[in-house]
Amino acid sequence: MVSDRQRGVLLAVALLALVGPNGMYLYYAVTQPELNGEALRNPVSLAFMIEAMMLLGLFLWYVFLRTRSWVSVMAYLVLAFAGSLAFSFPMFLYRQLKNGKA
């Protein structure tokens, strides 16, 4: 079983990811939108994006196996695109543990 402190760490990591990397991305997406195109043309950046999409697919599969709910899968997908994988995965675990589904 996961302690309240461990759940707190999951929430802290999710919020840190939401504010940190996500905030940085949103700032530059608004102030310098041309950087998105540059990132897609950069093979190193593109490799990380492809890896993130592959991880997203694995996490979606995990969510379905864990919950057997397509609604949960869609909610996770929305979290992943609204935030990031570093936000959505700990937030998913935090919510699952909060609801006693662990």
Secondary structure, DSSP 4 states (H G I P E B T S, - for coil): ---HHHHHHHHHHHHHHHHTHHHHHHHHHHH-THHHHHHHH-HHHHHHHHHHHHHHHHHHHHHHHHH--HHHHHHHHHHHHHS-HHHHHHHHHHHHHHTT--
